[in-house]
Amino acid sequence: MKKFMVYGAAAVLVASFNAAAADKPAPPKVAAASVVTMTATVEDIDVASRFVTLKDADGKLRTVQVGEQVKNLPQVKVGDIVVARYVQAVALELKKGGSGVRSASEKEGLATAKPGEKPAGVATEQTTVVATVEKVDTKKRLVTVKGPRGNTVDIEVKDPKKLKQVKVGDEVEITYTEALALSVESPKK
């Protein structure tokens, strides 16, 4: 995902357990997302070398080289506004009686502007990991999971009631999604 970024974006991801509404108790799930919108003004552009200088709301200048995946760069003019929307989302599901096999998979997607339009695009990356619960710390409200490469990660559980449903040896499926949407807009007159 980082290779598609034209303008730096930061996002804070806060995870919280949500109860599923069903007749029978459902395994705990985590679902959280955050969206950051950033705007910058095009201060300078060199179409031949594909370098664009952007000025953010604080007046800070940043020059970036725009990749070939950004179509219609000649449509961009000094004074245009670049809008970047960056989304991070995570979903976590407890899998009771899982297969015992930890795994990871990734998917990517890219969509760009049509010929003649101002440059715009959306890039997505989704990673799904099946991990095993290695430790449950009810006092600190942490669950330690072990991924397919043997690395461990601590996950904070906001709702202590949901933490009681998690046991060492359980499997957890974690899906982490990032999306970056970029558009160029003409300045308002």
C-alpha positions as a Markdown table, in Angstrom:
| # | Residue | x | y | z |
|---|---|---|---|---|
| 1 | Met | 0.0 | 0.0 | 0.0 |
| 2 | Lys | 2.8 | 2.4 | 0.8 |
| 3 | Lys | 4.0 | 2.3 | -2.7 |
| 4 | Phe | 0.8 | 3.9 | -3.9 |
| 5 | Met | 0.9 | 6.8 | -1.4 |
| 6 | Val | 1.4 | 10.2 | -3.0 |
| 7 | Tyr | 0.9 | 12.2 | 0.2 |
| 8 | Gly | 1.8 | 11.1 | 3.7 |
| 9 | Ala | -1.2 | 10.0 | 5.8 |
| 10 | Ala | -1.4 | 8.8 | 9.3 |
| 11 | Ala | -4.3 | 7.1 | 11.0 |
| 12 | Val | -5.0 | 5.9 | 14.4 |
| 13 | Leu | -6.8 | 2.6 | 14.7 |
| 14 | Val | -8.8 | 1.9 | 17.9 |
| 15 | Ala | -10.2 | -1.7 | 18.2 |
| 16 | Ser | -13.2 | -2.5 | 20.3 |
| 17 | Phe | -15.2 | -5.7 | 20.6 |
| 18 | Asn | -18.7 | -5.6 | 19.3 |
| 19 | Ala | -21.5 | -8.0 | 20.4 |
| 20 | Ala | -23.2 | -9.9 | 17.7 |
| 21 | Ala | -27.0 | -9.8 | 17.9 |
| 22 | Ala | -28.2 | -13.4 | 17.6 |
| 23 | Asp | -30.3 | -15.9 | 19.4 |
| 24 | Lys | -27.3 | -18.0 | 20.4 |
| 25 | Pro | -24.0 | -16.5 | 21.6 |
| 26 | Ala | -21.7 | -15.7 | 18.8 |
| 27 | Pro | -17.9 | -15.8 | 18.9 |
| 28 | Pro | -16.5 | -12.3 | 19.8 |
| 29 | Lys | -15.7 | -10.1 | 16.8 |
| 30 | Val | -13.6 | -6.9 | 16.6 |
| 31 | Ala | -14.4 | -4.4 | 14.0 |
| 32 | Ala | -12.9 | -0.9 | 13.8 |
| 33 | Ala | -12.0 | 1.6 | 11.2 |
| 34 | Ser | -10.6 | 5.0 | 10.9 |
| 35 | Val | -10.5 | 7.5 | 8.0 |
| 36 | Val | -8.1 | 10.4 | 7.6 |
| 37 | Thr | -8.7 | 13.1 | 4.9 |
| 38 | Met | -5.8 | 15.3 | 3.9 |
| 39 | Thr | -5.6 | 18.1 | 1.4 |
| 40 | Ala | -2.7 | 19.9 | -0.2 |
| 41 | Thr | -2.3 | 22.4 | -3.0 |
| 42 | Val | -0.1 | 21.8 | -6.0 |
| 43 | Glu | 2.7 | 24.4 | -5.9 |
| 44 | Asp | 4.8 | 23.1 | -8.7 |
| 45 | Ile | 4.7 | 20.3 | -11.2 |
| 46 | Asp | 7.2 | 18.8 | -13.6 |
| 47 | Val | 5.3 | 16.4 | -15.8 |
| 48 | Ala | 8.4 | 15.0 | -17.6 |
| 49 | Ser | 10.1 | 13.9 | -14.4 |
| 50 | Arg | 6.7 | 13.3 | -12.7 |
| 51 | Phe | 7.7 | 15.4 | -9.6 |
| 52 | Val | 4.9 | 17.3 | -7.9 |
| 53 | Thr | 5.4 | 19.8 | -5.0 |
| 54 | Leu | 2.5 | 19.9 | -2.6 |
| 55 | Lys | 1.8 | 22.5 | 0.2 |
| 56 | Asp | -0.2 | 21.2 | 3.1 |
| 57 | Ala | -2.5 | 23.2 | 5.4 |
| 58 | Asp | 0.4 | 24.1 | 7.7 |
| 59 | Gly | 2.3 | 25.6 | 4.7 |
| 60 | Lys | 4.9 | 22.7 | 4.7 |
| 61 | Leu | 6.1 | 21.8 | 1.2 |
| 62 | Arg | 6.7 | 18.2 | 0.1 |
| 63 | Thr | 7.9 | 17.1 | -3.3 |
| 64 | Val | 6.9 | 13.6 | -4.4 |
| 65 | Gln | 7.6 | 11.6 | -7.5 |
| 66 | Val | 4.3 | 10.3 | -8.9 |
| 67 | Gly | 4.3 | 6.8 | -10.2 |
| 68 | Glu | 3.2 | 5.7 | -13.7 |
| 69 | Gln | 0.0 | 4.2 | -12.1 |
| 70 | Val | -1.2 | 7.8 | -11.8 |
| 71 | Lys | -2.8 | 8.5 | -15.2 |
| 72 | Asn | -3.5 | 11.9 | -16.8 |
| 73 | Leu | -0.7 | 13.7 | -14.9 |
| 74 | Pro | -0.7 | 16.5 | -17.6 |
| 75 | Gln | -4.2 | 17.4 | -16.4 |
| 76 | Val | -2.8 | 18.6 | -13.0 |
| 77 | Lys | -2.1 | 22.4 | -12.8 |
| 78 | Val | -0.5 | 24.6 | -10.2 |
| 79 | Gly | -3.2 | 25.6 | -7.7 |
| 80 | Asp | -5.1 | 22.3 | -8.0 |
| 81 | Ile | -6.1 | 20.6 | -4.8 |
| 82 | Val | -5.0 | 17.0 | -4.0 |
| 83 | Val | -7.3 | 15.2 | -1.7 |
| 84 | Ala | -6.2 | 12.0 | -0.1 |
| 85 | Arg | -8.5 | 9.8 | 1.9 |
| 86 | Tyr | -6.8 | 7.0 | 3.9 |
| 87 | Val | -8.8 | 4.2 | 5.5 |
| 88 | Gln | -7.6 | 1.5 | 7.9 |
| 89 | Ala | -9.9 | -1.2 | 9.1 |
| 90 | Val | -9.5 | -4.4 | 11.1 |
| 91 | Ala | -11.9 | -7.3 | 11.7 |
| 92 | Leu | -11.1 | -10.0 | 14.1 |
| 93 | Glu | -13.1 | -13.2 | 14.6 |
| 94 | Leu | -12.6 | -16.0 | 17.1 |
| 95 | Lys | -12.7 | -19.4 | 15.4 |
| 96 | Lys | -13.6 | -22.1 | 18.0 |
| 97 | Gly | -12.4 | -25.6 | 17.1 |
| 98 | Gly | -10.2 | -24.3 | 14.2 |
| 99 | Ser | -7.9 | -26.4 | 12.0 |
| 100 | Gly | -4.7 | -25.6 | 13.9 |
| 101 | Val | -3.1 | -24.2 | 10.7 |
| 102 | Arg | -1.9 | -20.7 | 10.9 |
| 103 | Ser | -1.9 | -18.9 | 7.5 |
| 104 | Ala | -1.7 | -15.5 | 5.8 |
| 105 | Ser | -3.0 | -14.2 | 2.4 |
| 106 | Glu | -3.0 | -10.9 | 0.7 |
| 107 | Lys | -5.1 | -9.2 | -2.0 |
| 108 | Glu | -4.5 | -5.9 | -3.8 |
| 109 | Gly | -6.6 | -3.7 | -6.0 |
| 110 | Leu | -6.0 | -0.6 | -8.1 |
| 111 | Ala | -8.5 | 1.7 | -10.0 |
| 112 | Thr | -7.4 | 4.8 | -11.9 |
| 113 | Ala | -9.1 | 7.7 | -13.7 |
| 114 | Lys | -10.3 | 7.4 | -17.3 |
| 115 | Pro | -8.5 | 9.2 | -20.1 |
| 116 | Gly | -9.0 | 13.0 | -20.0 |
| 117 | Glu | -10.2 | 13.1 | -16.4 |
| 118 | Lys | -8.2 | 14.7 | -13.6 |
| 119 | Pro | -5.9 | 12.1 | -12.0 |
| 120 | Ala | -7.7 | 10.0 | -9.4 |
| 121 | Gly | -7.4 | 6.5 | -8.1 |
| 122 | Val | -8.1 | 4.0 | -5.3 |
| 123 | Ala | -5.6 | 1.5 | -4.1 |
| 124 | Thr | -6.5 | -1.3 | -1.6 |
| 125 | Glu | -4.6 | -4.0 | 0.2 |
| 126 | Gln | -6.2 | -6.6 | 2.4 |
| 127 | Thr | -4.3 | -9.1 | 4.5 |
| 128 | Thr | -6.0 | -12.0 | 6.3 |
| 129 | Val | -4.1 | -14.0 | 8.9 |
| 130 | Val | -5.2 | -17.0 | 11.0 |
| 131 | Ala | -3.4 | -16.9 | 14.3 |
| 132 | Thr | -3.4 | -19.0 | 17.5 |
| 133 | Val | -4.1 | -17.5 | 20.9 |
| 134 | Glu | -0.9 | -18.0 | 23.0 |
| 135 | Lys | -1.8 | -16.1 | 26.1 |
| 136 | Val | -4.8 | -14.3 | 27.7 |
| 137 | Asp | -4.0 | -11.6 | 30.3 |
| 138 | Thr | -7.3 | -10.6 | 31.9 |
| 139 | Lys | -5.8 | -7.9 | 34.2 |
| 140 | Lys | -4.1 | -6.1 | 31.3 |
| 141 | Arg | -7.0 | -7.0 | 28.9 |
| 142 | Leu | -4.5 | -8.4 | 26.3 |
| 143 | Val | -4.6 | -11.4 | 24.1 |
| 144 | Thr | -1.3 | -12.6 | 22.6 |
| 145 | Val | -1.6 | -14.3 | 19.2 |
| 146 | Lys | 1.0 | -16.2 | 17.2 |
| 147 | Gly | 1.0 | -15.7 | 13.5 |
| 148 | Pro | 2.0 | -18.0 | 10.6 |
| 149 | Arg | 5.7 | -16.8 | 10.7 |
| 150 | Gly | 5.9 | -17.5 | 14.4 |
| 151 | Asn | 5.8 | -13.9 | 15.5 |
| 152 | Thr | 3.5 | -12.8 | 18.4 |
| 153 | Val | 1.3 | -9.8 | 18.6 |
| 154 | Asp | -0.6 | -8.4 | 21.6 |
| 155 | Ile | -4.2 | -7.3 | 20.9 |
| 156 | Glu | -6.0 | -5.0 | 23.4 |
| 157 | Val | -9.5 | -6.1 | 24.2 |
| 158 | Lys | -11.8 | -3.2 | 25.3 |
| 159 | Asp | -14.7 | -5.2 | 26.6 |
| 160 | Pro | -13.6 | -7.5 | 29.5 |
| 161 | Lys | -16.7 | -9.6 | 29.1 |
| 162 | Lys | -15.6 | -10.6 | 25.6 |
| 163 | Leu | -12.2 | -11.5 | 26.9 |
| 164 | Lys | -13.7 | -14.2 | 29.1 |
| 165 | Gln | -14.7 | -16.1 | 25.9 |
| 166 | Val | -11.1 | -16.3 | 24.6 |
| 167 | Lys | -8.9 | -19.3 | 25.6 |
| 168 | Val | -5.4 | -20.3 | 25.0 |
| 169 | Gly | -5.3 | -22.5 | 21.8 |
| 170 | Asp | -8.3 | -20.8 | 20.1 |
| 171 | Glu | -7.8 | -19.6 | 16.6 |
| 172 | Val | -8.4 | -16.0 | 15.5 |
| 173 | Glu | -8.9 | -14.8 | 11.9 |
| 174 | Ile | -7.7 | -11.2 | 11.5 |
| 175 | Thr | -8.4 | -9.2 | 8.3 |
| 176 | Tyr | -6.6 | -5.9 | 8.0 |
| 177 | Thr | -7.6 | -3.6 | 5.2 |
| 178 | Glu | -6.0 | -0.4 | 3.9 |
| 179 | Ala | -7.3 | 1.8 | 1.2 |
| 180 | Leu | -6.0 | 5.1 | -0.2 |
| 181 | Ala | -8.2 | 7.2 | -2.5 |
| 182 | Leu | -6.6 | 10.2 | -4.3 |
| 183 | Ser | -8.3 | 12.9 | -6.3 |
| 184 | Val | -7.2 | 16.2 | -7.9 |
| 185 | Glu | -9.7 | 19.0 | -7.8 |
| 186 | Ser | -9.6 | 22.4 | -9.5 |
| 187 | Pro | -9.3 | 25.3 | -7.1 |
| 188 | Lys | -12.6 | 27.0 | -6.2 |
| 189 | Lys | -13.0 | 30.4 | -7.8 |
